[in-house]
Structures are given as structure tokens and as C-alpha cells.
Amino acid sequence: MNILELFAISPVVPVVVLEDQTKSVALAEALLEGGIGIMEVTLRTAMALESIEAIARAVPQMQVGAGTILNSHDLLRVRDAGGKFSFSPGVSDELLSTAISERITFIPGVATASEVMKAILAGITGCKLFPATAVGGIELLRGFSGPFPSMRFCPTGGIGPDNMNDFLALSNVDCIGGSWIVPKDAIGAGDFAQITALCREALVRPVRKVSKTEDSVV
Ligand code: 3PG
């Protein structure tokens, strides 16, 4: 799966922090039930890789991948665990070169024009803008659309129900990432119905479309 195919799966990419591997399969099923077929499991907990492996094996309809990839070792471990893609908060030559040589679907994080240029030179078609609201959010993405007309973005960081549609309305945004849709306390309590409800609520929100040239609402 290439980056643009990945970005087309869902307008919302859940960013998951999983403390308990035994909850992983039920969580994946709850997201699917809510209409979301992609999830990013962050490599911030001891159980993250095992969770990716369990989901990939038990819930094949779910496109499960990883986030918080900081080095090539992580990238290869995720691939070996069955992860379909990897997001990084940043971009490095090491990660780009391993992703290319190993043919891994890798989405680097960018926050500056120079980082977008580095991604373009590596043949990357879609980047994560991170941390989206802190680095300029909507205005920065509008600014990027001029010099980088073909780069697609998945802004993540500081996005929730109140601002997701403003991001999704931008001509260069395909999807947004967020953790609000998978609250840690709901996962901890096993309240998967709440997570399914949050997915449905996010997906029914109207998405405004904007023209590619003017970013004006059409
Ligand atoms: C993260 O890395 O934690 C993600 O960017 C999620 O950010 P959020 O919690 O603001 O959605």
C-alpha cells in the first residue's frame, strides 16, 4: 500500500497508546465497528509491538501500523510484527533510506519547508504535519500548498472534534490524526462502545471541500 492509498482509508487516523496488549484486538474491532479501518499504535509502550502483531493476525480488515518511529530499528521491527505502515514525528536520512531500501510505507513528520523538500527528494508523496497546531496548523498548510502543490498531508497533534473539519477542508489534507478518538481511560476500562461512538460521531461531521487553487469553500 502506498502513502496515498493509506491516506484514503479514513479521514481520521486514531493515534493509540496501548498499555495493555489484551485490549488490542477489541480496540481494533471497536474502531472497525465505528467505520474506521486504520489505526496507528504508538511505540511508546512496552506492549506496542505485540499489540500490532496481535491486531494484524486477528483483525486482518484493520490496517494497523505504528507511530513514534524514531529509527530504522523501529521501522524494521514494526514491519516484522505485521505493521502495514509507520509514522514518525520527524524526518531523518536514516529513516528515509531504510524505508526506500526495504520498501516500507513510511510517513515522515514535517514542520518546515526544508523538511517537506527533504521528503520530496526521497520520493515521499504524503507527510504528517507534526505537531500540527503548534507549528502553524491551517496557515502553515495553506502556505505549503503553493510551493509543494502535490504533497499531501496528515496533520496530527492538537486536532480534535472542534477543529478537525477545518483541517480536512484544506486542499492538501487527506486525513488527520488524533488521540481523542481512543481515550486511554476508555481503553483501560474496556469501554469499547464509547470508542465506537466517538468514531461514528467524527465520521458524520460534515466535511467542507475547498478549491485546490484558492482554498475557498466551494
Ligand atoms: C501524538 O503523537 O501523540 C499525536 O500527535 C496525537 O496528538 P493528539 O493527542 O494531540 O491528538
Residues whose N, C-alpha, C, O or C-beta is under 5 A from the ligand:
A	BS01	3PG	V15 T156 G157 G158 I159 G177 G178 S179 W180
